[in-house]
Every structure is written in structure tokens, then in C-alpha cells.
Amino acid sequence: MNYPPTPPPKGSRDWDSRSSLAGEDDGGNTKLFNIDFSHIELSATDLYDKEKTGDIETLSLEAVYQLLKTDGEGLSNAEAARRLEIFGPNALVSEPPNPIFQFLSFLWNPLSWVMEGAAVVAIALSNGFGKPPDWPDFLGIVLLLLINATIGFLEERSAGNAVKALMDSLAPKAKVRRDGQWKEVESSVLVPGDLVAFKIGDIVPADCRLTEALNVSIDQAALTGESLPVSKKLGDQCFSGSTCKQGEAEGVVIATGQNTFFGRAASLVGTDADEIGHLQQVLANIGLFCMVAIGIFVIAEMIILFGAYHYPYRRGLDDLLVLLIGGIPIAMPTVLSVTLAIGAQQLAKHKAIVTRITAIEELAGVTILCSDKTGTLTTNKLTIDKDLVIIFGSFNAEEVMILAAYASRTENSDAIDTCVVSSVAPGQARAGIEILDFKPFDPVTKRTEATYRELATGKVKRVTKGMTSIIAKLCTRTSSDEIERLEDEVDGFARRGLRALAVAHEDVTGSAPDGPGNGFALIGLLAIFDPPRADTKQTIEDAQALGVKVKMVTGDQLEIAMETGRRLGLGDHMYPSKVIVDGSPEKDGRPISLDELIMQADGFAGVYPEHKYEIVKRIQNQGHLVAMTGDGANDAPALARANVGIAVEGATDAANAAADLVLTEPGLSTIIHAIRGSRIIFQRMRNYAIYACSVTIRIVVGFAFLAFIYQSDFPPFMVLIIAVLNDGSIMTLSADRALPSATPDEWYLPEIFAFAMTYGVYLSLSTLIFVYLVLDTQFFESTFGVPVIEDANDPHLHMILYLQVAIISQALIFVTRSHGWSFLERPSTMLMLAFVAAQVISSLIAAFATMPFTNVAAVSGGWIAIVWVWNIVLYFPMDLVKFATRWTIINPMKARRNAQRALLAAREERRANNRLSTVSSLHESLYAPRMNVFKRAGRRLGLGKGRTLEMSAREQRRFSSMGAARASIVLERAAS
């Protein structure tokens, strides 16, 4: 390839410290840039300072070479390494989590604060009355906090490393000239001044200025929203992330990473780090329920124990610690994090990489999936429909396709030529002929033409294919009736969304390639379409069976979208994108609201990124969780707005950065696998939430009433042991066996709280009745001959209570994890082993552990057996409690809720809008991405520096109006 003149050695006249270099302004007018090279350093600050260097996008190529201090041989490896240190990697920068902050984040939520407060109470307030600080309880609380934080930290780091490894495996490659030789490297190591090469099908690896362009056409739709590929010539700029659709080119890199066009644009999307996810809102409400329950009984104990019973300060404080330590579900954030982390690794096996871990929970509740057509529902490969070849004249369908292949390029071909050539047998596009002259597709003539010689006969012939109206005008040997038939067939194809390609043929007089022909005759009409993937139809049926409505959202024509919908069984009730802007039409003589139209439609065609954003927002405002697929940088606002943004296989870095889920395989089936997997994960989290809330009610109600009725002072340290054993076994629930639900999941908190209240009260009654039989009757002593216990604060009774509470509380998990009879739904092996191990430990503690410092003493085997039998007998009715709660409380509540939704749709829409708002309440923000507070503290301490980003008005227009609007809002918020 030819390069612009290599800059002369430094010191010659052309390397003066100040030069006037020609370029173009935004309007394409020639402009002189007076550049003082003596004050320019090779850095991002100077290189992109337009006051110093002018606009590097419009400078002459000679000026670009001089500015970047490179030449036609490219950079040396040593110089490239030096510049990599200056400019950084050619990738979107993502801040790696600080491991210290990540660990501390597990100790930073209201549930942990309560436990940390309990630790302070144990060490600082538990003084006086002749007793030392409560060191055992303090150390136990700290140990419990550290165990939970360590488990969560390790699992989250492990999942993060697994995701990072998968993302690294997708790293794009680039062809670069280093030390005078072409080599393939990872795109991330490119630097300004590198010389790169790309051809048809390649992704442009960085922003560059073309130094050689051979019939180049670039698809910039993923960045600028332009629907058609753009022709590029020598000196033009190509954007990183765009796709070469035709030709081959070489260029000099002018910007990499965050300094590229979409690097700056992507940096402005999603920069508000304080947005609250759906799971954080749920966690906040569950935590609030537990803390309110604890607060009520703490206040009640303070009034009764100190007011009525006149407890000493230290004795009453120990009773309060029991409620604080035992009632707080301290493991909840850790268990949910571990569950999501393990789930993320499982989803990765289905080629779905989770970039925002809480998106797994939201994916389980998705009710509407807005899917792109091209490449997701279809193969993104144009194909000739061989069953729809229309014949004119004496040629058959196979001969028409072969002749059309003659008029197609076999190398460096565009999409139309590729699909025509691939419709015939390999090698048949040139078999038995010699191409004498070929005219490639031209935007003006809108056709291709090949003049060829048949090797068998020596005859010269000519064939052309192209736009039907153009070909029809050339066909002087075709009757008007046949032309009318052609037009009718083309109209029929158009109504079905099929592109038509006409083929004509003529004989050439003589043997010269440019000899006159006897006139073209129409020989056939080909139907071109993007065929659906083989598994798409079944996948859509699977999605509908899961309660997920699939809507097609495509930039293609309405007729094409409708035909694809018919072929897939998706439906053809589709609208053009203009209804989103101009308003919806009437239906049955009445105006239909845009929200209603969006919900009823099977899809939308001719859609631009801003339309995607509006569709997602309106569906969300009606109370639905939405998943949206996308692949381009200008899809980023819609992906960020959706509850679950999905970057499809082959998406740009900008789309991947904005998405919550990145697919590494094409097609819709990967998304459906992810939905099923997320619902399994959701069931595990729901089961744990019910269990945790139930244990809270069980502890605070049970031990509070023991204090009220019997003035029992259960040791706080033994509650800590119960919590440690519970948390250790309950962690295995994160990988428990579960079935996905048949409908979208949702956090119906009244259901969780209703189950918690009934389970908690039932278990509390089991303990109170057991204590009544021990203290107020001689039932156990006379029946089983065990030692008599008469004092509510007998160390032996404390141990018996510990064992009874520990066993039945852990057994509750088998009830909460099942929807039917608990003994018929087999748990995972790990959960069963953990439960058995915890019960063995609890029984051994009861049999052998006498601990005077905490007022417990070992009990006889008879009492241990009595406790086991008592718990087994009371276990089985818990399933009946579950069924009764569901039938008498939960089902009526759901029925009333559904009726209210139907009658008060408008109010529910406003409620949903408020609920899904990204503006968080203070309470919810406490459960937000936990590292935010540590990141802000680190920045204030100088541990990190912010970035100043610039985006010109022209670049904002390229990035799309919706993306620019979102960016400006973020910048205004940052400035204020």
C-alpha cells in the first residue's frame, strides 16, 4: 500500500518548532492551524487540546504524522510500550474494586450496624455491679461479623475473577505494524501513532485516520445511529468499534481507550454510582421488618424488666443482648451475595456473563423481553429463499441462481454478493466460465454486471443483477406483461418484508468483452431475507411458557419485522417507530394511549436508540420489569435504563459496559437459559429470606416471653453459638437444589412477612410449652426419669433451651425451601450434610460443655433425647402451618392485590414509577452498592483522582440525542 510522504528527519525545514498545517473545520472548509511543536508533549492532555494542536480529526495526514511522531513504518515495540504507559490501555477503563474496601463493605449495612452496636454494648456498657466487661459476648459478636464478611468477600471475589477471566477471553485482536512488520496483537495494547490494518468484517480497533482506503465502507450505526454504511476515503476518520463492511484499509491511530469517540460517550453513561437496585430495595424492607420487630420487643423488655421487675442494669442488659444478637439476620447480606455469586458462575456456563450481580434477581422477575431482530432472532446472514425464486423465460431456478452468482464478487464481496454466491454449490460461481469484465455494485447504477466466456462453447455472454426497477428498464427483450408480472411479484415480496433482486441475461456479439449485446432479457427474481435462527421459534415458545412476553424492537423495515414475526410465531401486530413520537392511532373508533399500544404490540420497526429508551421507560412505568437487548454504543442509554440490559454476542465495548448481562453466544436461547437460571437463584434467596425473618420472630418473641413469664435470663453467648451454627449451615442454601418457577418471580413482601410471623409464633409456642412442661409440671421427670429442674435460670435448663432452639430453628429451613410437603422435596447433599453436622455439634455441646462464664451446664442423655423427640414431633405440623398460612392469609392477600391492580391501574402505574425510580431514599441507599461510601472516602483522602471529560457538540449529535441528553444531565449534576 502507498503511504503519505514519510516525515523527513527531525532538524530539517519541515520539523520547525512552529508550523502552519492545513486542515478542515466542522463545515469542511480549509483552515490553517498554527502549531507550536516546541510546547507540545506526547500526552493525552496536549494531543487532544484543540487550542494547541487544532483538531486531529481534520488535520492533514502529514500534520497527523508529524504530531504523532510516527511514519509509514509504524512504531517500534519499545516506543509502543512507552506510549502505552502514557496513554493507558486501549479499552474502556473500569475501576478495579479495592479488596480492603470490598471486605469492609460487608460490615457496612444497617443489619451489621445493629450487631456492631451490640458488640459496643457488650464491651463498653456491660460494666459495673462487680462484673467485668462482657468479653465472651464481645469476641463472639466480632467473630460472627468477621466470619460472615470473610465468606461473602471470598465468594464475591471468586465470582468477580471468574467473570473477569471470561471477559478477558473476549478481548478483540488487531493487525498492527511494529518494527516494520505486520503482526496481530490484542487491541488493548494499541497506542496513538500505531499503524493498523483492517478489512471486511473486522472491527475498527481504535479511532484512526485512513492512510490507505480501497473501496472501504464502514458501518457506524453502533456509534452514530446512521442506518447505512458510510463510504470512506483517504484521510477520513474511522471510529473505534465501527465495523468494516466492505474493502480494506490502513490507518494511523489518533486516539485510544477513553480518548476515543465512544470511549468518551460511554464514560458518560451510568456514571451515577448511587443508583439503587431492585434487590437493595427488597433487602432494605426485609431489614426494616426485622429491626422493627426487634425494636418493639426491646422496648417492651425495657419497660417490663426494668419497670415492673426492677431488674439490675447488668441483668437487663444481658436480656436485651439476646434479642439484638439472636434477632438480627446478620448473615442475610452475605448469604444473598454468596447465592448471587454462585449463580453468576453457573450462568457463565450458559455463556451469559453477569456484570452487575444483582441483575440476576431482576432477571428472574422480567415479564417483558425487548429483543433486537438482527443477529438475535435471526442469523444476521442474508439468504436466498430457494423456494421463492420466480422464473421468467427458459431458465430454471437453479440456473437463475448460478447466473446471479456469475454477477457477484467471490472475494471481498458485500453482503448481497455473499448471500448469492453461498446459495450455489461451492466453486460453482466461477465453474466453467472465464470472467472477462466485472462491474461492481455502484450506488448510482444500483446493479452489478459480469461479462464472461463459456469455456465449453467459447461464447461470450453478459449477466446483471440488481434493483428491480433498474433491471426492468434494461430488459428490452422482455414483454410489458412480464414487466407487470415482475412488479406484482416485487409488491408481494415487499408486503412480506422480503428484498427482491432481479436477474437479466444477454448474448454478446463477437468475442470482445465490451461488444454489443442482443439486449437483456429478464430471467428471474430472487427473494432475499435474514432467516430466523433454527432454535428461535422454540425459544420464543419456551419464553411464553415462562410468562415472558417477547417484543421485537428492530431498526429494520416494518414489513420485514412483520414477516419475521409471522415466521417465528411472534405475531405481526407491529407498529413503526413514528407512533412513539407522533402518537398512537385509534382502535375501534376510540383513541388508544401510547402505553396501551406498547403493551399490546408484538414489536416495533424502524427503531432508533431514543425510541428504545422510551419503550423501556413506558413499560417500566406500568409496573413491569424489562430486559432489553442491544449491541451498539448508542444502545447504551436503553441498556442502562432497562432492569436488565443485555449486550448480545459481538456487541461493542460501550454496550458491554452499559449492560448487566453480556452474551458470548448468539441467539435468544442463551437469554432463556439465563432466565431459568436466575429463577432458580431467586427461589434460593426467597427461601432464605423467609427463614431469616422467621428466626427473627422466633427469637424475639420466644425469649421475650420467657423473660416476661418466667424471668428467664438466657445467656447471650449461647445465642451467638446458635447464630454461628445457623449461618454455617445456611450458607449451603446458596447452592441448594431448586426448581425454576413457571411465572416471573417477584418479591411479594407481605407473603414473606406472613410466613415469618406464623412460623416464628409457632416455634415460640413450641419453646414456651416445652418450658411450661419442664417448670410447671413433672411430666418429663415422671415419664422419663430425668433430673428435676425447678429454676428458670438453672444452667441445665439454659442448655436444654439452647438445644431445643438450635435444632428446631435449623430444621425450619427444610420447610421454607419447599412448596409442598418438606419431606418429599429432596435438598442438596451439601445442605443435608451441613444440617447433620450442626446438629451433631449442638448435641455434643449439650452433652459435654459446662461453661460457668455463660451460666450453662451439660445435661444428661435423657434430656437430649427428650429434646430431639419433642422437636421431631413438632416438625411435621410446620408443613400444615405453611399450607394454612398460604390458604387463609397469602392467597386472599394476592387476590385482593390483583383486584386492586385491575381497578386502580392508573394509581398503580404511579406507584410503580416511584418504586422503580433511581432516586433512592436514605434507608434504601444504606443497602446500595456497598463500596460507594468507601470509594468516596478514598477519593477525599487522595487515593483516587477524578477525570475531566469533554464532548463536542458534533460528537453529541453523533452519539444520539438521547445519549447526549443523559450525558448532559450527568455533567450538570457533577458540576453542581
DRENLO-924855 format. One record per residue (C-alpha): residue in one letter; x, y, z. Coordinates in steps of 0.05 Angstrom, whole numbers, plus 5000, padded with zeros to 4 digits. Example, Ala and Ser with C-alpha at 12.3 -4.5 7.8 and 13.67 -1.06 7.14 Angstrom:
a524649105156 s527349795143 
This chain:
m500050005000 n502150724988 y503151185048 p503251935053 p510352205048 t514451985108 p516252585151 p523452795140 p528552725196 k527853205253 g532153825243 s530153935170 r525954525150 d519454135157 w520753995231 d520854725251 s518454855322 r512455235294 s508655025230 s502355235195 l498654605176 a492354555134 g486054215157 e478554275154 d473654585203 d466954275221 g463854545158 g469054235113 n472554895098 t480054935093 k483255225155 l490455355176 f492755105244 n498855465271 i502054925315 d507955055361 f511254365368 s516254625419 h510654675471 i507254015455 e508553385494 l506352695472 s500752635523 a493252605522 t492953295553 d496753625496 l494853165439 y487353295446 d487954035465 k484954365404 e487855045422 k494854755418 t494354245362 g487954415324 d483153845311 i486953205299 e480752925264 t481253445209 l488753595204 s492253385140 l495352685144 e502352995140 a500653415202 v497852795238 y504252415225 q508352995249 l504053105310 l504252355330 k511652295313 t510851685271 d511651475198 g509550945148 e513650405182 g509650465247 l512550485317 s517850055348 n515849575403 a519849985453 e516450635433 a509550295434 a510950045505 r513050745526 r506651055497 l502450515530 e504950775597 i503051485576 f496151375545 g493950745581 p490650125550 n486050175490 a479949965529 l474350265570 v477150385639 s473750025696 e475950165766 p478049505799 p475049405868 n479549555926 p479948905966 i480149266033 f474049686015 q470649065987 f471648696053 l469449286095 s463149356053 f460448716083 l460649056150 w457149686124 n449549596126 p444249716179 l443948976200 s451448976213 w450849636249 v446049336299 m450848766312 e456649246317 g452449656366 a451249016406 a458748906409 v459649606436 v454249476488 a457748826509 i464549146518 a463049866538 l456349876573 s456649196608 n460849456666 g459349546739 f455749156793 g462148786807 k462648476738 p467948576684 p466348756612 d462748206574 w468847966535 p465947296513 d459847626480 f464048176450 l469047696419 g463447236396 i459847816361 v466248046328 l467847336306 l460847256276 l461547906238 l468447726211 i466247026191 n460347296150 a464547846119 t470147356101 i465546856068 g461947396028 f468547726008 l471747075984 e465646855944 e464647545912 r472047585894 s471846885865 a465747055822 g468847715801 n475347375780 a471346855740 v467447395704 k473847785690 a477147175661 l471247065614 m471147795593 d478647775580 s477647175535 l473347615491 a478948125480 p478948345407 k485148295363 a488248805317 k493248785260 v498849295274 r505449485242 r511049465293 d518549495277 g516749505203 q512948845206 w505448685210 k503248275270 e496848105307 v496248375378 e490648505428 s487149145413 s488249375484 v495749495471 l494749985413 v497350695423 p496751355384 g501651335326 d500750585313 l499350375241 v493549885237 a490149495181 f483149215176 k478748915123 i471548705112 g468448405175 d473648705222 i472249175279 v475949835275 p480549755336 a481650495352 d480051195326 c484451275265 r485651685202 l485851275138 t492551265103 e490050775050 a482950605031 l480850104978 n473250114966 v472050205041 s465150225071 i464450295147 d458250125189 q457950665243 a450750505265 a453250245332 l456250935347 t452851475306 g445951165292 e447051225217 s442850665187 l447150555125 p454650415119 v458851035103 s463951045047 k470951245070 k476751525030 l483951715043 g484652175103 d477652035132 q476751855205 c474251175227 f471451075297 s473550535345 g468150005350 s465250105280 t465249525231 c468549485162 k463049255115 q466949285050 g474049365025 e480549405063 a484349985095 e490350205135 g490450785183 v494451155235 v491551115306 i489751805333 a486051615397 t485451015442 g481350795502 q477751345539 n480051855488 t476351535430 f469551785408 f465451245442 g470351195499 r468351905519 a461051755505 a460951115545 s464251455604 l458251905610 v453251325613 g451851035681 t456651485719 d451651595775 a454251075823 d448851175875 e443150855837 i439250345878 g437949655850 h431549265859 l434748775907 q437449335951 q430349595959 v427948905979 l433648796027 a432249476059 n424949286071 i426648606100 g431948906145 l426949436167 f421848896185 c426948526228 m429349156262 v422249396277 a420548716307 i426848736350 g425649466369 i418549316393 f420748756439 v426949126463 i422649706485 a417649216516 e423248876555 m426049536579 i419149736605 i417349076637 l424148836662 f426649496688 g419949806705 a415849226731 y421148726754 h426349246774 y432048856741 p439149086757 y442449456700 r447248896681 r441948346684 g437048716640 l442548896590 d444148156580 d436948016564 l436948586513 l443248306482 v439647636470 l434547986426 l439648416389 i444447846375 g439447296361 g434247726324 i438748066273 p439547646209 i446747846205 a448347336152 m443047586104 p447448046061 t452847516059 v448146936042 l444847335986 s451647555960 v454246845961 t447846595927 l448547115872 a456046985864 i455046245856 g449246385809 a453646835766 q458646275758 q453045795738 l450246285687 a457246365657 k456945625638 h451045815594 k455246355560 a452046925599 i456947375636 v453947775693 t456948465700 r452148715754 i450948145802 t444248395829 a441548375758 i440647625768 e435047755817 e431748255770 l432347775711 a428147275749 g422547775752 v422848015679 t416047995648 i417648315581 l423848195537 c425048715483 s429448355433 d433148605373 k431748235309 t438248215270 g443147725299 t438747545359 l432247285330 t435447185261 t442246955237 n444447635211 k446347295146 l442547475083 t439946855048 i436546694982 d429846354994 k430445804943 d423045634948 l421146344925 v425446404862 i420846694808 i422446454737 f422046884674 g423846564607 s427045884595 f431845844654 n430245424716 a431145654788 e438045334797 e440545654732 v438046334753 m441846294819 i448146064783 l447746644733 a446547124791 a452846844824 y456746994759 a454747724770 s457447714842 r464347804871 t467147184904 e472547554942 n472048204982 s464548174969 d458948555001 a453048245038 i448748154976 d454247834935 t456047374993 c448947115001 v448147004925 v454746624920 s453246204981 s446545994951 v450045564899 a454844984908 p462045164928 g466145364868 q460045384822 a460146144819 r466146104772 a465645394746 g466245324670 i467046064655 e472246594649 i470547294674 l472547804621 d469748424654 f466348574720 k462749194743 p461749204819 f455749504853 d455250254847 p450450684887 v448551044823 t447250454776 k444850014834 r446949374799 t452848914784 e454748644716 a459348084692 t461647934621 y464147224616 r466246694566 e463545984569 l469645534567 a465744964534 t462945374476 g467345984474 k461246434471 v461347104507 k455347284549 r453247814599 v449147774663 t446848324710 k443248334776 g440748904819 m434849344838 t428549104803 s426549774774 i433449884745 i433849184715 a426849244686 k428949864646 l434849474616 c430548884594 t428949074521 r427248354504 t422148274559 s414748394545 s410648914582 d406348354611 e412448034641 i414648704669 e407748794701 r408448094730 l415248284757 e412348894791 d406748474822 e411747964849 v416048524877 d410048824912 g408348144941 f415448064966 a415248764997 r408748615034 r412248015064 g418448415081 l422948065030 r428048434989 a427748304914 l433648214868 a432448184792 v437047794745 a437647924669 h441847604615 e444147744543 d448747454490 v454647864466 t456447934393 g463547744379 s469047574430 a470648264457 p468548404530 d465649074510 g462048814449 p454748984439 g449448504465 n442848284436 g439048614493 f437848404564 a432147934579 l429247844649 i430647134672 g428847124747 l427147454812 l430647264877 a427747364947 i432947564999 f431647525074 d435147455140 p432846765163 p430846625235 r435546215277 a433845475279 d432245505353 t428746175357 k421645945346 q422145415401 t425745915446 i420146425439 e415145875457 d419345705518 a419546435538 q412046495533 a411245865574 l415546205627 g410846805627 v415647265589 k412747665532 v417847765475 k417248405435 m421448535373 v424849205372 t428649295307 g431449835264 d429349455202 q423249605159 l416249465185 e414548945131 i420948565146 a419448565220 m412348315208 e414647755163 t419847535214 g414547565269 r409947115227 r415446605214 l417246575288 g410146555316 l411547215350 g405747565317 d405348115265 h401748645307 m407349145298 y408049895291 p413050375260 s417250785308 k413751425288 v407751255333 i412451345393 v413752055371 d407352265335 g402351895380 s398551255373 p392851135324 e385550995342 k382950305356 d375650115346 g373850845338 r377051065403 p383851365416 i388750875446 s394051115494 l401351015476 d402450595539 e396750125519 l399450085448 i406449905471 m403649355516 q399249065461 a404349095405 d408548495384 g414148955364 f416549605333 a420449735269 g424850295245 v427050405317 y432750865337 p436250845405 e432051415434 h425851005416 k428550405453 y429650845514 e422451105511 i419450405502 v423250135562 k421350725606 r413950675589 i413649925601 q417150015668 n412250565687 q406750045682 g409949615735 h413849125692 l421048905696 v424148965627 a430148645594 m432948995532 t438048725483 g442949175446 d449649165412 g451749875397 a454550465436 n448250865421 d444150305453 a447650445519 p442350915548 a436750405536 l441049835564 a442550255626 r435250445635 a432649725629 n432249305692 v436748815656 g440849075598 i443348505554 a449248605507 v448648085452 e454447695424 g459148135385 a456748785419 t461349385424 d465449525486 a460750105501 a454549655500 n458249135543 a460049675593 a452849915599 a449749215601 d448248785661 l448848135622 v453948005566 l452447425520 t458247045488 e453846625442 p448846895391 g441446765395 l435546835441 s436346145473 t442146395516 i437646925547 i432246405563 h437445955596 a439546555637 i432246695657 r431345985681 g437846005719 s436046675751 r429346395775 i432845815809 i437446315844 f431346745863 q428046145896 r434146035939 m434146765960 r426646755975 n427346126017 y432846446058 a429047096067 i423046726096 y427646326141 a431546926166 c425247326182 s422146726216 v428246626261 t428047366279 i420747306303 r422246636336 i428046926377 v425047596398 v418047316414 g420446676447 f425846966492 a421947596507 f416047196533 l420646736572 a423347356606 f416347646617 i413246996644 y418946636679 q424147206686 s428846746648 d435847036634 f438246636574 p445746746563 p447447186502 f453546756488 m449246146474 v445146556424 l451746716389 i453245976383 i446345856354 a447546416304 v454446156284 l451845446272 n445745706235 d449846146190 g454845606176 s449645106153 i445145616119 m450745836072 t449845176035 l442845426015 s446345855963 a447545225922 d441344845942 r437144435894 a431244855869 l426444875811 p425045505770 s418145795776 a413345765717 t411846505721 p416247125732 d418447185804 e417247785848 w418747985919 y411847985950 l414048216018 p407248116053 e407947376036 i414947336067 f412747716129 a406347286137 f410346646134 a415446946182 m410047136233 t406546456232 y412946036233 g416046486286 v409946466332 y409245716323 l416445596342 s415946076400 l409845706426 s413645046419 t419045316465 l414245636515 i410145006521 f416444596529 v418945046586 y412045026618 l412344256619 v419244286649 l418044806703 d410544766719 t409444016713 q413143376728 f411343066660 f418442946635 e421342766703 s415842256719 t415341966650 f422741906631 g426141946698 v430542536682 p433143016736 v428243526762 i429144256742 e425444796781 d429145446769 a428145836704 n435446056707 d438245366722 p444545266680 h441844586657 l435344906633 h439345416594 m442944846558 i436444476545 l433445126516 y439645226473 l439044526444 q431544576432 v432045256397 a438245056356 i435244416328 i428244646311 s430745316282 q435444976234 a430244456215 l425745036193 i429945126130 f427144486101 v420144766109 t421645446079 r425445156019 s419544715997 h412844895967 g409444225984 w411043716038 s418143856061 f419943116068 l418242995994 e422843535965 r430043295970 p435143815989 s442243855963 t447443395992 m451443976019 l445444266056 m443743596087 l450943476109 a451444176139 f444944076177 v447243406205 a454043686225 a450744276261 q446143816299 v451843356320 i455743956345 s449744236382 s448443556415 l455743486436 i455644176466 a449444006505 a452443356530 f459443586549 a460044346552 t459644636622 m461245376616 p460445756682 f462246426649 t455846386609 n451546016660 v450445356623 a451844646645 a452043976608 v445643566613 s444242826613 g442942396552 g435742326574 w434443076567 i437943086499 a433442516475 i427242876501 v429143506463 w430243116399 v423642746404 w419943396422 n422843756360 i421443166313 v414243136336 l413343886327 y416943896260 f411643566218 p405944046235 m410144616207 d408144386137 l400844456158 v402445146185 k405345316117 f399245076079 a394445416127 t398246076121 r398146036045 w390645876041 t387946336095 i392646936091 i397046966030 n392246745975 p386847235997 m392047786001 k394447635930 a387247615905 r385848305935 r392248575907 n390648325836 a383648625841 q386549285863 r391449275805 a385849165756 l381349705784 l386650225801 a391450165742 a393050905739 r394850945812 e398950315808 e402750605748 r404851205790 r406650745848 a410950315802 n414250925774 n416051155844 r418250465864 l422750385804 s425651085808 t433151105811 v432751665863 s433651285928 s431151405997 l436251466053 h434150796081 e434950436014 s441550776000 l444450446062 y443849786025 a446250065958 p452649815925 r456449785989 m463250035967 n460750735947 v461951026016 f469050746018 k470550995947 r468351695966 a472451666029 g478451435989 r477752005939 r477452505996 l483852216024 g487152285956 l487051535940 g483851665872 k483252235823 g477352425781 r477352525706 t475253125666 l471452915605 e469853335543 m464953215487 s463953685430 a457053875403 r458553495339 e460352865378 q453952935419 r449852925356 r453552305333 f452351955399 s444752055390 s440152555421 m438052115479 g445251945498 a447252675495 a441352875539 r443252355591 a450452565588 s448753295598 i444553135659 v450252745690 l455153315675 e450553835705 r449553405767 a457053325774 a458254065764 s453354245818 
